[in-house]
Amino acid sequence: MPYNPLYESLSNQFDPSRIETVLDPMGYTIKRRALPVSLTIAGSDCSGGAGIQADLKTMTSLGVYGMSAITCLVAENAGGVDSVEEMSPAFVESQIDCCIRDIPCHVVKTGMLGSPEIVKAVARSAKKFNFSKLVVDPVMVATSGDSLVTKDIVSVLNEELLPLTYLVTPNIPEAIVLAKNQGLDISNINSVSDMERCAAVIHKLGPKHVLLKGGHMPVNNLGLKSSDDEDLRVVDILYDGNRFYHFSSSYLKKGEVHGTGCTLSSAIASFLAWEHSLTEAVQFGIDYVHGAITHSPPINNCSTNILNHMTRLRIVPFAPGHFIEYILSHPQVVPAWKEYINHKFTNMLAKGTLPLPAFQDYLKQDYLYLVNFARAYSLKGYKENTFPNILEAAQSVIHVIEEKELHVSMCSSYGVSLQDLKSCEESPACTAYSRYILDTGAAQDVAALDFVQAPCLIGYYVIAARLMKEPFRNPQGPYQKWVDNYFCEDYLSAVRRGCRQIEEIVLKLSPERIQELIEIFIRATKFETLFWETPYYEYVTKQNLEDKEFS
Amino acid sequence: MEANQSHNAKTNHPTCLTIAGSDCSGAAGIQADLKVMTAHQVYGMSVLTALTCQNSHGITGIYPLHPSLIQRQIDACLSDIQCRVVKIGMLPDPKSIPVISQALTKYKITDVVMDSVIISSMGNVMCETPTIPATIQHLFPHLLVYASNVMEAFILVEKTLKKSPPPLKSFPDIQNLMSIIHRLGPKFVVLRGHHVAFDKNMMITEKPDSKSWTADLIYDGKEFYIFEKPYNTTKSIHGESCSLTAAIASNLACNIPPLQAIHEALYSIEWAIQRVHKKSSDPYKSAQLFTALGHSSKFSGSLISLKSENYIPQADLTSVLLSHIPS
């Protein structure tokens, strides 16, 4: 699948309903849901910056379901290793079995393995379950710290695990140790071309691909080892047995950063789990680690820098499908919404004490408003790009026109003729509000149109529903028909449709854009209040006809 | 400005420590906790109390770690990175409990969230009998939040009172259960309704139908808050209770007030579960729970107090809209 890290987070592309036919680890053809999965076999770093902890954070951030088999417990923080407790090889193997038998997995990453026996156990599992994309990060720490045991681990790693490895990811010091263990000499590495030679030597040990990391040796523009302060680069070299690929990035003077090695290998494993090619996976993995280093989070008392594994996560403050709840309870929205929903005009309307001229004036202005509301939906149809969406906007226009017919009929029953409606002049409130809607829609996008129309659409239902429950409502009052008009299944279905559209659209927006749209919603809500306030002031306040109950 | 969205150097990045077991399949234990914390952009650290071999079908082995090793892990984490929020999960060995209690005091941990792990979602007993009284004695005084399901809460109270509490028949019985737990120390008690179904009269029914409902409850010592949802007969998802407490702890680490932190966590977990149930079957359910969590993260909604005169069960869009009519 196409992927560009500059534009999208992988997790947003994940489609859990996708079905694919694959060979399972035992060679049978199966159909399964395509969920990217990866297993890490490594030590536990309780401080969270390395080991399976860093691996799981990386995989989670990249939308991959991570499983883990723990090889040893390291009481380590960024300042150093305090103690190491080793697992038994049988237990390591048992953990691997437990994971693979539940969720088949071909992409496996190894980190600190702790002892020669554990390396052998991992090799057995690799053969048994066919780890076709085994990524080995050759962490060199032995449980006892004894160089003799380290040598044993490296021997078994070279002889039993590397021949099964898809990608091994040593840094330069680790590569030297690996090669020396097999009697191969890699020395005097002072340039990028020396690194190529080194990678070729490691390839002879059996892995299909070698990624030699250059973090320990920044180079200048000529590809030579340098300690100058300017324009230093880090070059990582991938070798597939035939050709070399160079991955160059700026050298970050961040001091020591805890956990970059295991984070890179688990990032590469994650992208392999997404079925990227190896060169893509390496490039994306390096980009990911680069971002994690650059955005190292500030934490007091921490003795070295730590990685920020979470640079690609974007948190929106609502769950998908629950945006309406969010916006109606938003602290910036509540005051305006409250004023709108509880306006005295509507209270007097329900009670029946609203002077008829006030209601008549409202009806006239509402008719003129509806014309512009239909224009807004027409504008939305113009802005939409697909037939279904254009059709939906057209249906909304028809719905407004039908509402207009009902409106004219209602006006007639209150002594307002069609001629009165046509000859009426728009009030400043109506002009301001309707033009705000059209201006917002013209200047911005479909989302802005949805948001600017939402207070009217949703609010009328909420007001009608509230009035239906108010004890002061007079069911026999002269204006009950208006309340009934907005508290009915037909209108509610229009509200549902509008809410659904908003719920769908906000999933594609950034938090910043959502905040802008919330401000539009607030502004439109205030215009709705002004729409009530104008006839209320003219025919109630100025005429001293206010209802004591609502003053 | 949310703390986790600010890179101002004066603001500490939110951090959280989990003390729990290891679930190698990645759906529970510290693995689930770290994924949830990562999804909330919280820097997660973990102390292992036990290693388990488990997946969505069951647990084949539990290996408790020695208390001294737990001590060293805690010291390694908290002596290096500042942290005031700790989540506690599986504690299979009662001897580790005093160690943890002393560490909470030593490092001045203010916000402790505990997930009751007595019985796993698949019915396995996860801890020794002496663990419960030791937990109540040493850890409950530290707790800001205690979260469990109804069945575990009943067992906890049963073992504490040393006599069986009355059988649960109605909604008020569950409230009473929460009151008892609150008196044991936690400032907030969270009870997930889970497999308890209520009818329209708020009685617990053994024969749920399409009108049955359930709810998660929060109790702060003064007031009960309800997070209502339709009842469904689906099985538990492996790891959902770990994820809930990890989400609560993550929200607390982001300086969200406790009641809101709990509510947001309940909402995000519930949404993730609903999404998973609609789209997958075993064994991918627990796996997809965490993928879904990455999308949901946070919700700012209003809690409905049971004292509200407008409270009506059976939420839908109209209830949502009407519940937001400001008074």
Interface residues (C-beta under 8 A of the other chain):
Chain A: S11 N12 F14 P16 S17 R33 L35 V37 S44 C46 S47 G48 I52 Q53 L56 K57 T60 S61 G63 Y65 G66 M67 S68 A69 I70 L73 A75 E76 N77 A78 G79 D82 S83 E85 M87 F91 S94 Q95 I96 D97 C98 C99 R101 D102 I103 H295 P297 P298 I299 N300 N301 C302 S303 I306 N308 H309 M310 L313 I315 V316 P317 F318 A319 P320 G321 H322 I324 E325 Y326 L328 S329 H330 V334 W337 K338 I341 N342 I458 Y461 V462 A465 R466 L492 V495 R496 C499
Chain B: E2 N4 Q5 H7 A9 K10 T11 N12 H13 T15 S22 C24 S25 G26 I30 Q31 L34 K35 T38 A39 H40 Q41 Y43 G44 M45 S46 V47 L48 L51 C53 Q54 N55 S56 H57 T60 G61 Y63 L65 L69 R72 Q73 I74 D75 A76 C77 S79 D80 I81 Q82 Y267 S268 W271 K279 S280 P283 Y284 A287 Q288 F290 T291 G294 H295 S296 S297 K298 F299 S300 G301 S302 L317 T318 V320 L321 L322 H324 I325 P326
